[in-house]
């Protein structure tokens, strides 16, 4: 709950600071929940929610983002969103985004939940549940061979790229009560 970014990391030159968030809540900031440039970022078991400037923004950073809730980040009047990956060069490791739940993230244009720009390596984006507010636009970047989701649930607009993705209906879910029904055909690997 702050004015500005919740967590800000800026590396200079070859010095790359490390940011590790485990079981942390980063919420209700006017800037990004987590913004990192030229850093090494690990976020696990955390909640990033209600940040007007977007949930997580990574530029030229390596990252391991796993088993998190990213909910209601961004707004409908700016280019912020759930997660943005920018200028991820081929030499950066790790670059893992797995087992995350994203729900009702917003932006004024482009994909609401996951956006990739200038990504020069194949990112590991798999086993995620990514669900938006409406069927009017994509939740994730489409048409970028280095930013493809596999074994994930993406909707409500169907995601046709990647492999082994599943279309479901998240009926009755709210920000406080995210769930899949017993009849949803989800088989994440």
C-alpha positions in Angstrom: 0.0 0.0 0.0 2.2 2.8 -1.3 2.6 5.7 -3.7 5.0 4.6 -6.4 6.3 1.0 -6.9 6.0 -1.7 -4.3 9.4 -3.2 -5.0 11.9 -1.4 -7.4 15.2 -2.9 -8.5 17.7 -1.2 -10.8 21.0 -2.8 -11.7 23.8 -0.8 -13.3 26.3 -2.3 -15.8 27.4 -5.8 -14.9 26.2 -5.5 -11.3 22.9 -7.3 -11.1 21.1 -7.0 -7.8 19.0 -9.9 -6.6 15.4 -9.6 -5.4 13.7 -12.5 -3.7 10.1 -12.5 -2.6 8.7 -15.6 -0.9 5.2 -15.6 0.6 5.0 -11.9 0.2 2.0 -9.6 -0.5 2.6 -6.6 -2.8 -0.6 -4.7 -3.3 -2.4 -1.4 -3.9 0.6 0.6 -5.1 0.1 3.5 -7.6 3.1 2.3 -9.5 4.1 -1.3 -10.4 3.9 -4.1 -7.8 7.4 -5.2 -8.8 9.6 -3.4 -11.3 13.0 -4.6 -12.2 15.6 -3.6 -14.7 18.9 -5.5 -15.1 18.2 -7.6 -12.0 17.8 -11.2 -10.9 14.3 -11.7 -9.7 12.7 -14.6 -7.8 9.0 -14.5 -6.7 7.4 -17.6 -5.3 4.2 -18.2 -3.3 3.3 -14.5 -3.3 0.4 -12.3 -4.1 0.7 -9.2 -6.4 -2.6 -7.4 -6.6 -4.3 -4.1 -7.1 -1.2 -2.3 -8.4 -2.3 0.5 -10.7 1.0 0.6 -12.6 0.9 -3.1 -13.3 1.8 -6.3 -11.4 5.3 -7.2 -12.5 7.5 -5.4 -15.1 10.8 -7.0 -15.9 13.3 -5.4 -18.3 16.7 -7.0 -19.1 16.3 -9.2 -16.0 16.5 -12.9 -15.4 13.6 -14.4 -13.3 12.0 -17.3 -11.7 8.3 -16.5 -11.0 6.4 -19.5 -9.7 3.2 -20.3 -7.8 1.9 -16.8 -7.4 -1.4 -14.9 -7.5 -1.4 -11.9 -9.8 -4.8 -10.3 -9.5 -6.4 -7.0 -10.7 -3.2 -5.2 -11.6 -3.2 -2.3 -14.1 -6.1 -0.2 -15.1 -8.1 0.4 -18.3 -6.6 3.8 -19.0 -2.8 3.0 -19.1 -0.5 0.5 -20.7 0.2 -1.3 -17.4 -1.0 -4.9 -17.0 -0.4 -8.2 -15.1 3.1 -9.0 -16.3 5.5 -7.4 -18.8 8.7 -9.0 -20.1 10.9 -6.5 -22.1 14.3 -6.8 -23.7 15.0 -10.4 -22.4 18.3 -11.3 -24.1 19.3 -14.9 -25.0 22.0 -15.0 -22.3 19.7 -14.3 -19.4 18.9 -17.3 -17.1 16.7 -18.4 -15.6 13.6 -17.2 -17.4 10.8 -19.2 -15.8 7.1 -18.3 -15.4 5.2 -21.3 -14.1 2.2 -22.4 -11.9 0.9 -18.8 -11.6 -2.8 -17.8 -11.3 -3.7 -14.5 -13.0 -7.2 -13.0 -12.8 -8.8 -9.8 -14.0 -5.7 -7.8 -14.9 -6.4 -4.7 -17.0 -4.7 -2.4 -19.6 -5.9 0.1 -22.2 -4.5 -1.8 -25.2 -2.8 -5.1 -26.1 -2.9 -8.2 -23.9 -4.2 -7.7 -20.4 -2.3 -10.3 -18.5 1.1 -11.2 -20.1 2.9 -8.9 -22.6 6.3 -9.7 -24.3 8.4 -7.1 -26.1 11.9 -7.6 -27.6 12.3 -11.1 -26.2 15.3 -12.7 -27.8 15.0 -16.2 -26.2 12.3 -18.7 -25.7 10.7 -18.1 -22.3 9.3 -20.9 -20.2 5.7 -19.9 -19.8 3.7 -23.0 -18.7 1.2 -24.5 -16.3 -0.4 -21.1 -15.6 -4.1 -20.2 -15.1 -4.7 -16.8 -16.9 -8.2 -15.5 -16.9 -9.5 -12.1 -18.0 -12.5 -9.9 -17.5 -14.1 -10.3 -21.0 -13.8 -12.1 -24.3 -13.0 -8.9 -26.2 -9.2 -9.2 -26.5 -6.2 -11.5 -25.9 -4.9 -12.1 -22.4 -1.4 -12.9 -23.5 0.9 -11.8 -26.4 0.2 -13.7 -29.6 2.4 -14.1 -32.6 5.7 -14.1 -30.7 7.5 -17.4 -31.1 9.6 -16.7 -28.0 6.6 -16.0 -25.8 4.4 -19.1 -26.1 2.3 -20.6 -23.3 2.1 -24.4 -22.9 0.0 -26.6 -20.6 -1.9 -23.5 -19.5 -5.5 -22.3 -19.2 -5.9 -19.0 -21.0 -9.3 -17.2 -21.4 -12.0 -16.2 -21.7 -10.9 -15.5 -25.3 -9.5 -18.8 -26.6 -5.7 -18.9 -27.0 -4.8 -20.9 -30.1 -1.0 -20.9 -30.0 1.3 -23.1 -27.9 0.7 -26.7 -27.0 -1.7 -28.6 -24.7 -3.6 -25.5 -23.6 -7.1 -26.0 -22.3 -10.2 -23.8 -22.7 -12.5 -23.8 -19.7 -15.2 -21.7 -18.1 -14.3 -20.0 -14.9 -17.9 -19.4 -13.7 -18.6 -17.8 -10.4 -15.0 -17.1 -9.5 -14.2 -13.9 -7.8 -10.9 -12.2 -6.8 -11.3 -13.7 -3.3 -12.4 -17.1 -4.4 -10.6 -18.5 -7.4 -11.5 -22.0 -8.4 -12.1 -24.5 -11.2 -15.1 -26.8 -11.1 -14.6 -30.6 -10.8 -15.9 -30.9 -14.4 -13.4 -28.6 -16.0 -11.0 -30.5 -18.3 -7.7 -29.3 -16.9 -4.7 -31.5 -17.0 -1.6 -29.4 -16.3 1.8 -31.1 -16.6 
